Amino acid sequence: MIGLANLALLGGLAAVAAPVLIHIAHRRRFRPESWAAMRFLQSTLTARRRRLMVEHWLLLIVRSLALLFLALALCRPYLRGTARPATTPTRDGAVAAVLLIDDSLSSAAGRGRPVLDEIKRLAHAYVSTLGKGDEISVIALSRLGEPTADPFFDLDAARGIIDALESTAVGSDVPALLDAGVTQLARHVNPCSELVMVGDGRGDGWRVGNSLHWDELRRRIGEPAGGKTAPRLVFLTPEEVPTGGNLAITAIAADRALIPVARPVGLRIAIQQFGGDPVSSALLRLAVDGRPVGEKPLASRPGERQEIVFNHTFADPGSHLVEATVEGARDLLSADDRRVLSLTVEAGVPVLLVEGSTGKGLDGDLGLAAAALDPAGLGSDLFAITRIGAERVEREDLSRYRVIVLGNVPALDASSVAAIERFVVGGGGVLVAPGPDTDLGLANRFWARGGHGFLPAAVLEIAEPPTPLAGSAAGMSHPALAAFDARAQEAWKSLRVRRYLRLDPGATSGDLVKLVTLSNGDPLIVERARGQGHVALLTTSLALDWSDLPQQAAYVPLVRGLVAWLGSVVLPPRNLRPGERVTWVPPFGAALEASALEAPTGATLVLNQSVYDGRAALVSQPAVQAGGYTLRTATGSVRFAAAADPLESSLEPVRDEDVTDALRGAPLLRLGSAEEVSGAFASEDRGSVELWRWLIAACVTLLFVETLLTRRQVVAERSAPAAPQRSPA
């Protein structure tokens, strides 16, 4: 049976009609004229004409066949051999193989010998089934962010790439790996496509809940680009993977959004045990910038989650690296017994207070808020405040600040609104508090802009309840309310709000987060993300105009907590997922100097000049190893942290129903040992023979014959005498 590898090129057969059309267009037409004196030559000329006509038809056939064979050769036809058992895959011609290798964190699991060694063994077994003329691409999960190389025919080079692979901290992502493989297949030319994924068979990377991604992936696999046939899916996973318990550090977090200098900070270490035996003699150590600062005994039971808190005081501002390590766990995956976190210790975070009515000290619309942020008024506290009137916003350089607070601002001109929107989208934080002078019509029209402005929600009206309303904390887990403990409800019950903004109910859903509500259920404080920054809206005044909030004990921690959380965004981010790139932007006014980036292994990574948010930046190659990365500049060290996805620590094998649900009927060949791979793909027993080489040879032969016939015909026509009794029409 004959098949075609490139069906999309079948339309090239239309080129066969070209010689026919040319033959018709150049056919000679004669008008008969009687000439009695030459009638004796008529029989001779008729015979010559008949011979030339036969040669014309022969030339037409040769040209048409040459184009037909060329068009068929481009379609890559192959002749299938004898039928083989249904369980044995056949290869219809030369193979185009894309080998996908999952070198994620879980591939390092194992006692003594990691499962990655078996993954490499399976990959080598598959490469050994390929032969001369087969092309291959090798794509590792950790290199998805890098440009892929063209397919190559050197199988020894493919073996070298496999041998050089090491386990990384990148989180497993089967859909992304398959998607990259389908894209790479479009660069291959051989007809027999095979998409081969080699991994440890863990279930964390399948992401079966992302149905839209899998739907698109199945469509791409079933309808590959270039009109090629759908590739064969092959999954190679070891028959036996290491099993047992695993103890992992799943998170490190600070107990406040902004870390101050010379004040105790709680560092929370989250630990989880996945199966196995109880752990009773382990030790949890904490280090800051490489120096040990504390240790605590650790005991854990299977399935238990716990949180251990260390208190630490940072003496110096700047970038610091916190590292937690479990010793003595003796678990299956030692790579997740260590976790790091990059923290920026702040001193004098710049905050801009924009007032409707300005003043000094406690005067002005934001005088009480200024006292809460900087009690001494010297700028030596955690916050360094600047107070201006609303009319000066247009002339102010907002890039110098981390947070902007708008208090009782009547209105802002268009350029100021645009500047604040750019500030928020770029990572800044804005706190909006209304007042008696705030024009709600202008705020809705220009600040909210139907959900596209910086105001979190549109305002319906100013509400005045018959009796003052109390407050109720709605989002106790929100970082802005970290200063409030479980007794926070008591702090809000004494609040009395006489007037507040009633928000549009249609705008209080979706991504709007309620932090504090009133006793009637209306929001008191809401926040919404805008670009890379956040905007919080207090529906009552920060002064005493509409409530007694400034007189409550909750006022100072609330204002400081909101401003600290809004100003906690550090861009470019310094806490990364493995596989992301370290990006550093120099401070405003500083030059982009050549710097060295030290990886967790001590190696130096290359930094390339790039652009981040319109500013010059240095960008590294993907950071695939977990741990701390230190960037050394002329002004000091900047520390980055890459921490693995906690899902990698579960080490649960993928369920058959998850694979079935993800592929939904797509043909799949699953093999678990090198012997099975070698038996399934016999390199010397190809199921078909490609015919394109024979067709090309026939095309070249026909073109040679066409040249001889054309030359013979031209010579014959030139040597033939003219026929005076006929003249061309």
N, C-alpha and C positions, 0 to 999 in steps of 0.2 A: 504494500500500500504506500502511495506517495503522499507526503504532507508538505506544507509550506511553512517556513519559520517566520517570514516577513510578509504577512498577508496585506499590509498597507501598501506594499509596492506592486501589488497585482495589477493596479491600474496602468502600469508601464506597458502592458500588452497592447494598449491602444497605439503605441508607436509603430506597430506592424502595419498600420494603414498608411503610414507616410509614403513608402515606396509606391503603393498603388495609386495614391493621389498624384504623385509626381509623374508616374507613367501615363496617367490619363491626361494630365495637363500638357505633357510634351508629345502627345501622339500627333503624327503628321496627317494633315488633310490635303487631298488633291482635288483639282477640278479637271475633269477629262476634256481634252481637246483633240479632235481628229486630225491626223497628219499621215496621209496615205503612204508617203515615201519611207516612213520609219516603221511600218507595221511588221517588218521581218524581225526587228529587234524586240518586239513586245514579249514574246515567249521567254527570251533570255532574262529580260528585266523582271518579269513576274516570278521566275524561279529564284532570282537573287533576293527579291523583296520578301518572298516566303521564308527564306533562310534567315534573313535579318529579323523577321517577326518572331521566329522561334527563339533566336538568341535574346531578343528583348524580353520575351516571357520567361526564359530561363534566368536572366539577370534579375527580373522582378522577384522571382521565387527565392533566389539566393539572398537578395537584400532583405526580404521579409523574414526569412528564416534566421538570418543573423541578428536582426532586432528582436525576434521572438526568443531566441536562446539567451540574449543579453538580459531581457526583461525577466525571464524565468530564473536566471542565475542570481539576479538581485533579490528575488523572493526566497532564496536559500531553500530550494526543495531538497527533500531527503526521502530515501526509500527505506521504509520500515522492514525489519527482518521478521523472523518467525516470532510468533506470540510467546511471551514469557509468563510465568505465574503472576497472578494479580498482586501478590505480596512483594514481588521483586520489581523495583523501579527500573524503567528503561530510560536510556539517554538517547534522544533523537539527534545525533550529531554532536559537534563540538560543544563543550560545556561553557556556560557563562556563570561562574560561581561567585556569589557574594557571601563571604564568611563573616558572621557577626559574633563577636565574643563579649560576653558579659563579665567584665573584670571589676565589678562593684565590690563594696565592702564585704558582703557575705561570702565572696569567693576566697577570703582569707580564713574562713572558719576551718577548724580541724585541730587535732592534737598531734603535734609533731610534723605532720604534712598537710598543707592546706589543700582544699578541694580544687584550687586553681591548677594544681599539677595534673589532676585527672581531666580537667577542662582542656588543658593543652594537649593531653594524650589523645582525646577525642578529635580535636582539631587536626592534629597530625595524621590521624587515621583517615580523616576525610580527604586531606590534601593528597595522600598517597593513592587515592582512587582516581585522581585526575591524571591525564596523560598529555602527550605532545599536542599542541594546538588548543588546549583548554586555557581559558583566561580566568583570572581570579582577582578579587578585591578583598582585603582584610580590613574590617572596621571594628575597632574596640569601643566599648561604651564610653570610656574615659576620654575619647578623642572626638566625640561628636561635635564639639565646638570648633574643631580645626578643619581646614580645607582637606577634602579627600583626594587621594591620588588617582590617576587614571588606572584602569585595569591593566594587569601585566600578565605575561605568559611564563615568567620565571618562577617555578614552583619552589626552588630552593630559597628564593627571596621571601616567599610567603612563609616558609618554615622558619626563617630567621626572625620575621616579625612576630610570629607566635612565641618563639623561645624568649624574646625580649620582654614579653608582657609580664607585669607584676600587678598584684592586687592594689586597688586604689580605694579611696573613701567615697567615690561617687555613688549616689543612690541608684539602684537598679531601675530601669525604665524600658520595659520590653516594647511598648508601642513606639517610642522614639527610636529605638534601635532598628525595628522592622521598617519604620518609615524611612530612615536613612538608607537601609538596604534597597528598598524599592526605588528610591531616587538614584542610587548608584547603578542599578541594573540598566537604566536608560543609557548609560555610557558604554555598555558592553555590546558586542556585535555578534557573538556566537548565538546559535538558535536555541540551545537547550539551557534554559535559565533555572538556576537553583539558588534559593534563598535559605541559607543554613545558619541557624543560631545555636551557639554553644554556650551553655550556662550551667549553674548549679541546681536549677529546678526549684528555686525558692519562689514563694508566691508574692513577696512584697512588691515586685516590680511590674506585675501584670496590669494593675490599675483597671480592673474589670468594671469599676463604677463609672469610668469615663466612656460612656457608650458612644458619644458623638465622635470621639477620636477613633474608636474601633470601627465604627461604621465607615468613616472615610478611609481608614486603612484597608479594610476589606475590599472597598471599591477599587482602590489603587492596585491592590494585589491582583484582583480579578480582571482589571482592564489596564495593563501596563502601557506606558507611553511607547510610541513608535509602532503600534500595531503588532507587537510581539505577543507570543502565546504567554499565558499566565505562568509564573514561575512555580516550581515545585517547592513546597515548604518542608524543611527538614529541621527538626529540633533534636539536638544531641545533649543529653543530660546524663550524668553518671548514674549508674544503677544504684550505687550506695553512696550516700552523702553522710558526713559526720552528723551525729545526733547527740543530744544531751542538753544540759542546762546552760544558760548564758546570763550573766549578770552585766548590766550595762548602765552607764551614766547617760541619761536621756536628755538632760537639760541643765544649764546653769543660768541663773538670773539674779539680778540685784533687786533689792526691795524698794527701790525708788527710781524714778525716771532719769533724774540728773544726779550724778555722784559728786558731792562736795568735797572740798579739801578739809582734812583734819576733823572729820566727823565720822562716827562709826556707821558702817554700811553692812547690811545683812546680805550675805551671798548664799542663795538657796541652791543646793545640789540635789537634783531629782535622780533617783536610782530605781531601776526596775529589774526584777529577776524573771526570766522566761524559762520556766520548767527547771528540771534538774533536781539536785539535792540541796538541802538547806546549807547556807553559808554562815559560818560562825566565827571564823578567825581572820576575817579580812580587815583591811585598814584603809580608810579614806584620807588621802592627803590633799592639802590645798597649797598651791604656790602662786605667788604674784611676781611677774617679771622674772621667773626662774628661781626665786628665793622661797623656800618653804616658810609658810606662815601659820600652819596648823595641821593637826591630824586628829581623827576620831575613829574609834573602833566601829566596825560595820558587821552587822548580822542581818541575814535576809532569808526569807522562805520563798518557795516557788510561787509565782504569781503575785508576789508582794510588790507594792509601790510605796516608796518612802521619800521623805525630803529631809535633808540634813542641812542645818544653817551654820555658817561660819560668820562671825563678826570681824570686820577688818576696817582699819582706818588708813586711808591713803594720805601720805604726807605731801605729795607733790601733784600739781595738776598735770594734765597731758594724757597721752595714750598709755594704757596699761594692759597686760595680758594676765588673765586669771586661768589657772589650770588645775583641774581636779583629776586625781588618779586613784584607782582602786588597786590595791596590792593584795595578793593572796587569794584571789577569787578562783583561780584554776578552772576557768570556764572554757567554753568552746571557741569563743571569739574574743581574743585579747585586744583587738584594735579598738573596741568600744569601751574598754576599761579606762579610757582617758578622754577628756573633753576640755576644750578651751573656749574662752569668751573674751572678746576685746571690749574694754571699757574706756570711756573718756572721762577723766576726772576734771570737773569744771571749776572755774573761778571767774566770776564777773561775766555771766552770760548776758550779752547785750539785749535789752528789752526796750522797745519804743512805746511810750504811752501817749496816745492821741486823744486829747480832751476837747469836748465841746466848749467848756469854760475852763481856761487854764488858771493855774495858781501855783503857790509854793507851799512846801510843807504839807499840812493836812488840807489846805484849801484846794479848790478846783474839783472837777468831776472825778478825778482819779487820785486825789490826795490820799484817801484811805488805802486804796490799792497800792500806791507807791510805798506807804509806810509798811504794809504787809510784806512787800517784796524786799525792801531795803530799810530795815528799821532804823539803822544809824544814819542813813542818808549820806554815806560817804563813798558808796560804790564798792565797798570792800566785802560785801556779802556775796552770796551765790549769784545774785542778779545785779547787773549794772544798768540802771534805768536812765532813760532820757525822756523828758516830757515836752511835748510841743502841742500847738493848736492844730485844728483840722486844716486850716488854710496853708500850713507849711508842709503838708505831706508831699505835695507835688515836687518840692525842692529838696526833699530829703533822699539820701542814698539808702534805700531799704536793704540793700545787700549787706550792710554793716550789722544788721540785727538778726536775731534768731526768732523773736516773737514780737508781734504787734498787738496792742490792746486798744480797742476803740471804745471809749466811754462817753455816752451821751453826745455822740457826734451828730449834728443836724443833717449834714449831707457832705458828699465828697464830689469833686469835679471828675469828669470822665477820665482824665489822665491819671488821677490818684487811684481811682477804682481799677484801672488797667494795671497799674504798678502793683497794687496789693494782690490782684489775681496772679500775676507773674510770680510774686513773692511766695504765695502759697503753693502753686504748682511746682515751683523749684525746691520745695522742701521746708519752707517756713511755716510758722504757726501763727494763727490769729484768734484772739478772744474778743468777741463782740458783746458789749453790754449796753442796752438802750438807756434812755432817760427821757425826761419831759421834753427835751428839745429835738429828739430824733424824729425826722419826717418819715413816717411809715410808707407813704406812697413812693417817695424817692428810693427808700431802701428796697422795697419790693421790685421796683422797676430796674434799678441799676445794680444793687448789691446781690439780689437773688436771681434776677433775670430768668425766671421760669425754671430754676434748677441748674442753670449753667453758670451762675455767678459764684462768688465766694461765700455768701450767706447760706448757712446749712438748710434753711427752710423759709418759705414765704410766711408773712405775718397776716393774720386776718384782722385783728383789732387789738386795742388795749383793753384788757379785761379788768374790771373792778368788782371783785366779789363782795357780797353784803357783809361778810365777816372775813378777817384775814385768814389766809391759808397757811398750813404748816408744810413741811417738806418731808420727803421720804426717799432714801437712797435706793436707786433702781439698779445701778451697775457697780456693785461693791467690788467686783473683780477688776474693774477698769484701772489702768495704771495711774490715772489722774487722781484717783481716790485712795491711793496706797496708804496715805497717812491715817485713814479712818479704819478702825478695827470693827469687830463684830458689834460693838456698842454704838455704831454710827447712827442708828435709827434714833437713839435718844438725843443725839446732837441736833438732828433735824426737826424733832418734834416741837422744840421751843421757837422755831423760826416763824415769823409773821410777815406774810407777803400781802400787801394791800393792793398792789397793782402789778400787772405782768402782761407780757405779749402772748396772746393766744395764737398758736401756729396753725397753719393750714393742715387739716387732717390728712389730705392726700400727700403731703410732703413729709409726714412723720413716719413713713414706712420705708422699706428698702434698706439702704445702707446708712440710714440715720440711726445713731446710737443714743439712747437715753441714759444719762448718768444719774440725774436726780429728778424726781417728779414732785408735784404738789399733791396735797391731800385729796384733791378732786380728780387726780389722774392726769392733769395737763403737765407737759414737760416744764421743768425749771432749768435744766442744763442739758443740752444736746450737743453732739459733735458729729462731723462727717469728714471723710477723707476727700481731699481735692488734689489730684495729681500726686506728688510725693509728700505733701504736707497735710495739715489738718486745720479745721476751723471749729471752734467751740462757740456756742451761743448761750448766754445767760439771759433768760427771758425777763428778768427784773434788773434793777439798777445795782451797780457796784457801790453807789453812794446810799444815803439814807432817804432818797426821794420816794422810793416805792416800797421799801421793806426795811426791816431792822437787821438785815443780814450782816452789815458791818459790826453790829454789836454782839453777834453770836460768836461762841468759841470756835465754830466751824469756819469762820471767815478767813482767818490767816492760813490754815492748812489747805483750804479750798483754793484760794487764789494762788498760793505757791505751788500747789499740786497741779493745777491746770496749766500755769505758765511753764512749770518744769516739764510736764509731759509734752506740751506743744513745742518746746524748744529742744527736745531730746533727739530729734532726727539729726543724724550725722551722715552727711553725703560727701563723697560716695560712701556706701556702706562698708563697714569694717568687719562685720560678721557675715561670712559667706557660706554658701553651700559648696561642697567639693565639686570642682568642675567650673566654677565661676572664676572670673579674672580679678586680680587685685588692681584697683584703680585709685590713683592718688592725684588730687588737684592741689597745687600750692596755694597758700593763703593769698588773699588779694594784695597785690603790690609786690609779691615775691616772684622771682624768676623760676622758670621750669628747668631745674638743674638736673644733671645726670645723677642718679641715685642707684643704690644697690639694694636688691630685695633678697633676703635670706629665707630659704624654705625650711620647714621643720627638720629636714634631713641634714641641714647645714649647707646644702648646695645653693648657688647663686642663680636666680632666675633672671631671664632677660626682660627688660622693660622697653617698651616701644612708645613713641610719642603718639598721642591720639587727642580726641576731643571729648569732653564730658559736659553736657548741658551748656554748650557754647564756649567752654573754657578749655585752655590747653591742659592736657593731662598725660600721665604716664600709666600705661596699661601692661600688665604682665601676661604671660601665657597662662592657660588654665591651671588653677591651683587644685590638683587632683588628690593631694595627700592631706589628711586631717592634721590639724595642729596649728601652731602659731607661725605667722609670716612677719618678719621685721623689715621695715623699710627705713634705711638710714639716710637721713638728709643732713644738710649743713646746720639746720636748726634743731635737730634731735631725731629721735626714733619714733616712727609711727607703726603701731602693731595691729595686725589683722589676724582674724581667726577663721579657720575652716572647720566646721563641725558636721559630722555625718548625720544622715536622716535616721531618727530612732527606729523607724520601721525596719531598717536593715538588721536590727538586733534580734528580731523575733525568730529568724531562721526557720520559719514554717514552710514546708514544701507546698508547691502549688497544687491545688486540687484539680482533678480531671474535669470536673464540671465547670471550673473557671476557664480552663483552656477551651472547652467546648463552647461555652457561652461567648467567649471573646472571638473565636474564629467562625462559629456558626456555620458549620458545614464545609468550610474550606478544607481541601484535602491536605492532610498532614502526615508526615512520616516521622515517628519518634523512635530513636535508637539510643541505647544506653551503654554500649561497650564498643571498644575498638574492633573487636571481632565481628560484631553485628554490622558495623559500618563497612568493614572490608568485604563482608559477604553480600551486603545489599548493593554495593556499587562495585561491580567488577570492571576495572578499567580496560581489560583486554576484550570484553564482551559487550560492545556497544550495540544497542538495539536497532540502529539504523545507519545508513550510509548517505553522506551528503553528496549531492549531484552537481553542485554549482561549479566545481572545477572542470567536470566534463563538459558542461554547457559553455563555459568560457572558452575551453579548447575548441569546441565545435564552432563557436562564434568567430574566433580568430581564423580558423580554417576557411570558413565561408567568406570572410572578408578577403582572404588571399585569392580565393576562386573568383570573387566579384571583381577584384583588380584585373585578373587575367582576362575575364570576359569583357570588361569595359575596354581594355586596350585592344583586344581583337576586334570588337565592334567598331571602334573609332577608325582603326586601320582599314577595315572592310568598307566603311562608308566613304572614306576619303578616296579609295581606289576605284569606287564604282562610278561609271560614266553617268552624266546627267541624262535625264529623260526629257527630251525636248517636247514630246507629245503631251506632257502633263506639267502643270505649274501649280505650286502650292496655293491654296485658297487664302 
